[in-house]
Amino acid sequence: MLERIADADARKLLEELAAGSPEAALTIQAKAAVDRLGKAEPAKAEPAPEALWDALAAEDSAAAYRAVRALANKPSAAALVGDRLKEVAANDTFNDDPKRVAKLVADLDNEDFAVRDQATKSLRNLGRFILPALRKALDAKPSIEGKRRLEELVEDAAKASPPPEILRVARALETLELMGCAESRQAIEALAKDARIKWLQEAASDSLRRQRPEKP
């Protein structure tokens, strides 16, 4: 039992028992337990919530979901996850506002190569979220350059996996759902209310509907 506990107090007691009569069975057993504890690998430090947040974006889905489970068991991390989601919501990288998308599509035909290139990158970040808009733009008979870029974007969006940051958002929302506490629900509610990004608002709203009842 003391060997299984394996904390500092248990080890100290085992060492005291091991110092007893050399012939005593209990002493022999205690010495063997101390030897085994000495050979055992030290327990790994539990990752900090910030490190777990980073791991949510891992390409390795198994590693990412280990981080989901670890964070879900830390209701105290609800505020951290909520704050990180707010930062994503405030970032234009994944802003799918129709006016912004229309401006980026128009920039695909800009005379300046740098502007065209940046517009292409920005639209690629949005991927499948703007597929209908990209296809609509193709139907509008763009220039040769614009058509080429739009066709590449449509092809990429149709087959590509979501960017790591979008995967992290989905996993973070799942983490908050699994927490099932008042703080995690408040974080999701704030995102559904304040996010300027349509897909993020919808994801938060869906998450609210699925969230487990609050834990007592």
N, C-alpha and C positions, 0 to 999 in steps of 0.2 A: 504493500500500500504506500509506504513512504517513498519507495523508488518511483512509483507512478506519479506521485505528487511532484517530486523532483524540484521543489523550490528551495530557497536558502535554508529555511527552518528545517525542512525534512532532511536535507543533506547533513546539517549539523547534528541532528539526532542520530542519524545513521552512523556518522563518524564517532559519536560518543559510544554507541553500541559496539562498534568495531574495535574500540579500545578496551573492551572487557576481557574476560578470561579467554585465553587463546583456544582452549579446548571446548568452550561452550558453543553449542550449535547456533545460538542466536548471534554470537560474535562472528562466526564463520560466514553466516548468511549476510550479516551487515557488511562485512568486508567485501564480499562478492558484489553486493549492491553498489557500494561506493566505487568499486573498480568499474562497474558497468556505467555508472553515471559519469565517471571521469572520461570514458571513451565516447560517450554520446555527443553528438553534434549540438552546439548551443542553439537554443531556439532563435529563429530569425525574427528580427524586429518587424513589427507590423508596419506596413507602408502608411505614410502620412496621407491624409485626405487629398492634399494637393497632388501627390504622386499618383493616387488612384484616379483623380480627374484626368490627368495626362494619359493614363492607361486606357481610358474610355475610348480614345481615338485610335487604339492599336489596330493594325491590319489583321493581326492574329485574333480572330473572334473569341477563341477560348480564353486568351489572356484578358481581353476586354470584358468578358462576362464574369471572370473572376473578380475584376475590379467592381463591376456592378454589384455583385453579391457582397463584397467587402464593404462598399459604401452603404448599401442598403441596411447593413447591420450597425451603421453608425448614424442614428437619427440626429446626432449633434452636428453632422456634416450637411444637413439640409440647407442651412444658410449659405455655406460655401458653394454648393451646387447651384442654388438659386442665383447667387451673385455672378457665377461664371456664365450662366445662361443669359442673364441680363446683358453681359458684355457681348455675347454673340448677337443678341437682338439689336444692340446699338451699332453693330458693325455692318457697313454697307456691302460687305463681300457677298452676303447671301440675301441681299434685299431684292425681292422679286416684284417690286412695285411696277405696274404696267407702264407708267410713264418712263421710269428708269430703263426698263427693258426696251421700250420703243426707241429711246435715245441711243442705247448701245447698238441696237440693230442698225439704226441710221449711220452710226459711226463706222460700221463695217465697210462703208463705201467712201469714207473720208479720204481726202487727198494725201493726208499725212499718214505714212506707214505706221508710225508709233501709235497714233490714235486708233487705227484699224486693229493693230496687234493687241492693244490694251482692251479694246471692246471685245475682241475674240476671247481673251482670257477671262474677262468678267462674265461673259455669257456662258463660258464653259463651266465656271464655278456653280452656276445655277442649274445646269444640266437638265434633268428630267422635269424639274419644276416648271420650266418654261417651254417644254416641247410644243404645246399648242401654238404659242406665240411664234416660235421659230418656223413652224410649218406654215403658219399664216403669212409670215414674211416671205417665204419662198413662193407662195401662190401669187404674191403681188408683183411677180416678175422683176426681181432686182437686177442690178448690173451684173456683168460676168464675174467681177471680183466678189461682190456681195453674195451672189448665188453660190460660188465655190465655198466661201467661208460658212454660209448657212448650211449647206449640205454636209460639210464636215462636222458642224456643231450638232446637227440632227442625228447624224450617225453615231457620234460619240455619246450623246445623251441617251440614245436608245439602248446602248449596250454597256455603258460604263457603270461601275459601282458608284454609290454616292461618295463624295469627298469625305475624308476622315473627320472634318469638323461637323458635317451633317450627321455622320454616324455617331459621333460623340453626343450630339444633341439628343438623338433618339434614345441612346443608352442612358443619358442623364435623366431624361424624363421617366424611363423605366425604373431607374434607381429611386426616384422620388415616389413613384407609385408603390414600389415594394416597401419603402419606409413606412408608408401608411400612417404618418403622424400629422399633427396639426401644422407643424412647421413646413413639412414637405408639401402639403396641400396648399398652403399659403404661397409657397414659391411657384407652384404651377399656376395658381390663380393670377398671380402678379404677371407672369409671362403671357398668359392668355389675354390679359387686359391691356398690357403696355407694349407688347411686341409690335413693331411696325411691319414686320415681315409676315406676309400672308400664310405661308406654309408653316411658319413657326407658331403663329396664333392657332392654326387648325390643329397642329400636333399637340399643343398644350391643352386645347379644348377636348380633344379625343382622350388625352391622358386623364383629365379630370373625370370624364365619364367612366373610365375603367378603374380608377384608383380604388384600392381596397378601403373598407370602412376604417375610420380612425381607430388606432389602438388605444385601449384605456390607459 
